[in-house]
């Protein structure tokens, strides 16, 4: 059976979409091919990688990708935007299935001491994981 493809889209593909990709892959990688991309890709934020590694996710190979890597070449069953800017600016493109929006705080924009920033990354990571769990439950119920 072919796995459904999911694309998490954010502005920079540096934090939220990276975490979502890793978390869905961990929870349901046997059911989905999981990708992430950004409209304006930036380097992956080191704190995003750190909070994933804290919970046992191997982040080797994580890299920021642009949406153009996928446009017209990959069919996605689900496109999940994880920031309002990406939701507003994301084009409609052929091969896109259901579009979902999860407005999440940008942990990279949070200002404070390093310990406070890390706490914000953990909070957003846990919120993403909870949204993924709830989404998977609705898919299983449907």
C-alpha positions as CSV (number, residue, x, y, z in Angstrom):
1,X,0.0,0.0,0.0
2,X,1.3,3.4,-0.9
3,X,1.8,5.8,1.9
4,X,0.0,9.2,1.7
5,X,2.3,12.2,1.4
6,X,2.2,15.1,3.8
7,X,3.9,18.5,3.4
8,X,4.4,20.8,6.3
9,X,4.9,24.4,5.1
10,X,6.3,27.4,6.9
11,X,8.0,30.6,5.9
12,X,11.6,29.6,6.7
13,X,11.4,25.8,7.2
14,X,13.8,26.4,10.1
15,X,11.7,25.4,13.2
16,X,7.9,24.6,13.2
17,X,7.8,22.7,9.9
18,X,11.0,20.9,10.7
19,X,9.6,19.8,14.1
20,X,6.3,18.8,12.5
21,X,8.0,16.7,9.9
22,X,10.1,14.8,12.5
23,X,7.2,14.3,14.9
24,X,4.8,13.0,12.3
25,X,7.5,10.7,10.9
26,X,8.0,9.3,14.4
27,X,4.3,8.9,15.2
28,X,3.2,7.5,11.8
29,X,6.1,7.2,9.4
30,X,4.7,3.8,8.4
31,X,1.5,5.5,7.1
32,X,2.9,8.7,5.6
33,X,5.8,10.0,3.6
34,X,6.5,13.2,5.4
35,X,8.2,16.4,4.0
36,X,8.6,20.0,5.1
37,X,9.5,23.1,3.1
38,X,9.6,26.9,3.4
39,X,8.6,29.7,1.2
40,X,11.9,31.5,2.0
41,X,14.1,28.7,3.4
42,X,16.6,29.5,6.1
43,X,19.0,27.3,8.0
44,X,17.4,24.9,10.5
45,X,17.4,26.5,13.9
46,X,19.7,24.8,16.3
47,X,17.2,24.9,19.1
48,X,14.6,23.1,16.9
49,X,17.1,20.3,16.5
50,X,18.0,20.3,20.2
51,X,14.4,19.9,21.4
52,X,13.8,17.1,18.9
53,X,17.0,15.3,20.0
54,X,15.9,15.7,23.7
55,X,13.0,13.3,22.9
56,X,15.1,10.8,21.0
57,X,14.6,12.0,17.4
58,X,17.7,11.7,15.2
59,X,18.1,15.0,13.4
60,X,20.9,14.0,11.1
61,X,20.0,14.9,7.6
62,X,17.5,17.6,8.5
63,X,17.9,20.5,6.1
64,X,15.9,23.4,5.1
65,X,14.1,23.0,1.7
66,X,12.2,25.4,-0.5
67,X,8.7,24.8,-1.8
68,X,10.1,24.8,-5.3
69,X,11.7,21.4,-4.7
70,X,8.3,19.9,-4.7
71,X,6.1,22.1,-7.0
72,X,4.8,20.1,-9.9
73,X,6.9,17.0,-9.0
74,X,5.2,15.5,-5.9
75,X,1.5,14.9,-5.2
76,X,0.6,15.7,-1.6
77,X,-2.5,14.2,0.0
78,X,-2.2,16.9,2.8
79,X,-0.6,20.3,2.9
80,X,-0.4,21.6,6.4
81,X,0.7,25.2,6.9
82,X,2.1,25.9,10.3
83,X,2.4,29.7,10.2
84,X,-0.1,32.4,9.1
85,X,2.3,33.9,6.6
86,X,2.7,30.6,4.8
87,X,-1.0,30.1,4.8
88,X,-1.6,33.5,3.2
89,X,1.2,33.3,0.7
90,X,1.1,29.6,-0.3
91,X,0.1,29.1,-3.9
92,X,-2.4,26.6,-5.0
93,X,-0.6,24.1,-7.1
94,X,-1.5,20.9,-9.0
95,X,-1.2,17.7,-7.1
96,X,-2.2,19.2,-3.8
97,X,-4.9,17.4,-1.8
98,X,-6.4,18.7,1.4
99,X,-5.1,21.9,2.8
100,X,-5.0,22.4,6.6
101,X,-3.8,25.3,8.7
102,X,-2.3,25.1,12.2
103,X,-1.4,28.6,13.4
104,X,1.6,28.1,15.7
105,X,3.8,30.6,17.5
106,X,7.2,31.0,15.9
107,X,9.6,29.9,18.6
108,X,12.6,31.5,16.7
109,X,10.9,34.9,17.1
110,X,10.7,34.6,20.9
111,X,13.0,37.0,22.8
112,X,14.6,36.2,26.1
113,X,17.5,34.4,27.7
114,X,18.6,31.1,26.1
115,X,16.8,29.0,28.7
116,X,13.5,30.9,28.0
117,X,14.0,30.5,24.2
118,X,14.6,26.7,24.7
119,X,11.4,26.5,26.8
120,X,9.5,28.2,24.0
121,X,10.8,25.7,21.5
122,X,9.8,22.8,23.8
123,X,6.3,24.3,24.2
124,X,5.8,24.6,20.4
125,X,7.2,21.1,19.9
126,X,4.7,19.7,22.3
127,X,1.9,21.7,20.8
128,X,2.8,20.3,17.3
129,X,2.9,16.8,18.7
130,X,-0.5,17.2,20.3
131,X,-2.0,18.6,17.1
132,X,-0.5,15.6,15.2
133,X,-2.0,13.2,17.6
134,X,-5.4,14.8,17.4
135,X,-5.2,14.9,13.6
136,X,-4.3,11.2,13.4
137,X,-7.2,10.4,15.7
138,X,-9.6,12.2,13.4
139,X,-8.2,10.3,10.4
140,X,-8.6,7.0,12.2
141,X,-12.2,7.9,13.2
142,X,-13.2,8.9,9.7
